[in-house]
Structures are given as structure tokens and as C-alpha cells.
Amino acid sequence: MNREIVLNILGKILIGFSALFLFPILVAVYYRENYYPFIYSAIVSFLLGLALSSIKPKNELLRFKEGFAIVSLGWLLTSIIGSIPYVSIGFHFIDSFFESMSGFTTTGASIVNQPEILPKSILFWRSMTQWIGGIGIVMLFLLIFPTIAKGVVFQAEYPGITLSKIKPRIRDTALIIYTIYLFFTAAEIIILYILGVPLFDSITHAFTTISTGGFSTHSESIAYFRNPTIEFIIAFFALIGGMNFSIHYYIMSGKFSILKDTELRIYIVIVSVSILALTILNLDRFNLINSIRFSVFQAISIMTTTGYTTYDFDEWNNRAKMILLILMFIGGCSGSTAGGIKVVRIYVLIRYALDQILKSAEPKMIRVIKYGNVALKKEVVDSVVAFFILYLLVFVISVLIMSISGYDLLTSISAVAACLGNVGPGMGLAGASETYSHFPDLIKILLCFDMWIGRLEIYTVLSLFIPSFWK
């Protein structure tokens, strides 16, 4: 392990990160609020970054293990520093860290019972953490420090099996993705404002929609607006956020053949079938129009792991809640801002299982798993299977710890699924009308770990806990 270059690059990330506090400072000045918490945060980030960046590496060797360490520790450090503003308004550290980690990982699980009473600058920072985390903290670093950025760092933060470089140079790819991200964010802000949403709410909700984060400035979430058109717009942009950003690039480039992409088609089919099923199942509670309205929004919100709500789905019947729980596990597309296992992995796992069944009946038959017209290499399939096993292992262990701690099975399963999949609201005591504030500190730390490992897709974080990784 080339520790020096890891620490050096982490230092540069923190120096760049310190500049981001300028935005909530400006909001605090505008609303005449206390801006010192953000100044303190910027100073801590800058000084720590300066100290780490002063460590000169003996060589420029940067392999996948260094990339994994940079990304994992980069997200952890920024989440710790990002918690300082919450501490400044009276939250104790564990709650502050939980809120910060939930923001940067775009989980949306919150310990804030009444966001309306928080200062505007804190609400802005809370939403901004999700916007930054949605596209990736290190992705931003690739734009700032292109001479040091390597493909291994890019791959460590975006380990999906279908996200390819749009351009030969990593920095060009990062720039294009950020441009698209900015475009969709600006478009949503403008549309929401035209629809009558106050500018501050338009900005903060656009930040947390395209990033599929789900933090709202209102305790009622999107139900606060009581406007089906606003719900539709937010659901539409959440659906966009759940797609592979390479898809958006090719569509904007006029290459509409990309619409035949296997993962995209499966993604749309799953969303459509889920909406239909939920609409039918919710007819025992709503009339047809409202059943469609709430089902469309909640299916998209949960599958894209955005986590917004327009109705307390914890009150829905068990069959409807089971569909939502399944969507939490599936998640969005690879190369998107969404969490979960990802649609492409589900596709590969099902194909792999079917091939194993057929192989047992015809042992001599050679079969390959194809994605579109491309045969997937054995290493890719093995990686997907291993990811799934590790995902389930982390899930089962986390549920077991929560159950031993005295929580019922529905709360334990849904809370872990919501945090590991970066969804946010679960069911039971972690339901849509609840917050995570009542959980003890040890459970909050466990769920923070689930958010962290879920956002960076297992391998990147778990590798840190293998002793040989550091040799």
C-alpha cells in the first residue's frame, strides 16, 4: 500500500472540500443567520487537508487498492467534517454524524423531527450534502485535480459494471457527467419555481431529487405541497436520477439507439409493473385517481432510492409494503445516483441462476451470459455473485444486531434495507412518518456503516478491514 499518496490525495480532497462551505455561508449571510459553524468547518477541512497534502509520496504508484482507500476514507472524512454544522446547533456528535453520512450517501434517513425549525443555512447544507454525494465527492475531485486523478479512483467510486468512460480522458468524462447533472438540477429548479414552489424550496428539493437523496425542508416531505403536478415533476426527475448517466449523454447526443439498453428497459418495466400492482392493491384505501397518484410517486421514489413520501406507506396493506421492500433491494441503474443492488446486477444474477439450472440438465452445453449483444466475462459474473453474497451477509448481520437490540422484525429488516440501499424511510419504527432519532447511538453507528458501505457498493469499504490490504 502506497500510504503516502493516499494521504496526499486525501489532503487535496479536503482542501477542495473546504471551499464548498462558501455556499451555506452565503445563504447564512442572506438570511442573517450565524455563519461561523461553516467557517469553522471550512477551517478544519482546509488545515487537515493542508497537513495531509504536505506528505510527499515516494512514488506516484496508484493501484486499485490505493483508489479504494482514497474513496472510502474520503467519504468518511468528509462526512465527519460535514457534521460540524449540526453539532454547532446543538445536535450531539453521533446524531450529527448520522445526518451528515445520510446526506453524503444520499440515503435520506434523518434524525431531524421538524426540519422547518432549523436555520435556512443548515437546511441548505443538508440538501447540498446530498447533491454533492449524488454524483460523487471524488468525482468532483477528478475535475479539480486532473493531473493526479486516475481511472482506478474513478472505478472505485463507480464500481457498476456498465458505466464506461464517455470520453478517453477521465476528466472529460467527469466534466460531461457533471454538466448533465447541473443541467437537470437547474431544469428542476426552474420548473418547480414556475409551479409556485418558493425559490429556496425549489433549490433544496432539486438538489435532493436528482441526487435521489430525499431530504426535504418539511416534515411532511413532498405531501406538504399537496400538488399532484409538483409530485409528478419530482417523480420524473427522480426517475432520471435513477438512470445511468451515460444514457442521458447518448440521448442528448442524438444516439437514441441507447434506448434499447437492456438495463434501461428492465428498469422501466420494473417501475411500470410495480406502479400497476400498487395501484390495484391500494384500491382498498383510495379511489382510482388517488391510487394511481400515490402509487406512481411511491414506486418511483423507493426504486430510485430517493425516499420522498406523499403518503405514509406504512399504513398500506402488507402486500403493497412487500412490493416497496423488494424495490428497496433492487434500486436504480448502475452509473446513476441511486442506491440498491442495481438493476443490471439483478439481471445478471437471474441469468446466472437460470444458466446453472440448465447446466445441471445439460452438463456438456457451454453457456455464456450476455448483456445486450456482449458476452460478459467470467470475472464480471463472479464479481456480481460475490457482491450479492456480501450484500446479503451485511444485511443479515445488521438485521440480527438490530433484532438482538430489541427491535421487531419489520423495523429491523426495513431500517437496514433502507440504509444499506440508501433509500431513507423504512417501515415500522423507521417508517415514513418517523425519524431515526429514537434509535440508540450504537444502532445509529451500525446504520451509518450500512449507508457508507451501501453507497460505495461493498468492496470499496470492506477491503479496508482486510489486514493484507494495507501491506
C-alpha positions, 0 to 999 in steps of 0.5 A: 500500500502506497500510504503516502499518496493516499494521504496526499490525495486525501489532503487535496480532497479536503482542501477542495472540500473546504471551499464548498462551505462558501455556499451555506455561508452565503445563504447564512449571510442572506438570511442573517443567520450565524455563519461561523459553524461553516467557517469553522468547518471550512477551517478544519477541512482546509488545515487537515487537508493542508497537513495531509497534502504536505506528505510527499509520496515516494512514488506516484504508484496508484493501484486499485487498492490505493483508489479504494482507500482514497474513496472510502476514507474520503467519504468518511472524512468528509462526512465527519467534517460535514457534521460540524454544522449540526453539532454547532446547533446543538445536535450531539456528535453521533446524531450529527454524524448520522445526518451528515453520512445520510446526506453524503450517501444520499440515503435520506434517513434523518434524525431531524423531527421538524426540519422547518425549525432549523436555520435556512443555512443548515437546511441548505447544507443538508440538501447540498450534502446530498447533491454533492454525494449524488454524483460523487465527492471524488468525482468532483475531485477528478475535475479539480485535480486532473493531473493526479486523478486516475481511472482506478479512483474513478472505478472505485467510486463507480464500481457498476459494471456498465458505466464506461468512460464517455470520453478517453480522458477521465476528466472529460468524462467527469466534466460531461457527467457533471454538466448533465447533472447541473443541467437537470438540477437547474431544469428542476429548479426552474420548473418547480419555481414556475409551479409556485414552489418558493425559490429556496424550496425549489433549490433544496428539493432539486438538489435532493431529487436528482441526487435521489437523496430525499431530504426535504425542508418539511416534515411532511416531505413532498405531501406538504405541497399537496400538488399532484403536478409538483409530485409528478415533476419530482417523480420524473426527475427522480426517475432520471436520477435513477438512470445511468448517466451515460444514457442521458449523454447518448440521448442528448447526443442524438444516439437514441439507439441507447434506448434499447439498453437492456438495463434501461428497459428492465428498469422501466418495466420494473417501475411500470409493473410495480406502479400497476400492482400498487395501484390495484392493491391500494384500491382498498384505501383510495379511489382510482385517481388517488391510487394511481397518484400515490402509487406512481410517486411511491414506486418511483421514489423507493426504486430510485432510492430517493425516499420522498413520501406523499403518503405514509406507506406504512399504513398500506396493506402488507402486500403493497409494503412487500412490493416497496421492500423488494424495490428497496433491494433492487434500486436504480441503474448502475452509473446513476445516483441511486442506491440498491443492488442495481438493476443490471446486477439483478439481471445478471444474477437471474441469468446466472441462476437460470444458466446453472439450472440448465447446466445441471440438465445439460452438463456438456452445453457451454453457456455464456451470459450476455448483456445486450449483444456482449458476452460478459466475462467470467470475472464480471459474473463472479464479481456480481455473485460475490457482491450479492453474497456480501450484500446479503451477509451485511444485511443479515448481520445488521438485521440480527444486531438490530433484532438482538437490540430489541427491535421487531422484525419489520423495523429491523429488516426495513431500517437496514434495507433502507440504509444499506440501499440508501433509500431513507424511510423504512417501515415500522419504527423507521417508517415514513412518518418517523425519524431515526432519532429514537434509535440508540447511538450504537444502532445509529453507528451500525446504520451509518456503516450500512449507508457508507458501505451501501453507497460505495457498493461493498468492496470499496469499504470492506477491503479496508478491514482486510489486514493484507490490504494495507501491506 
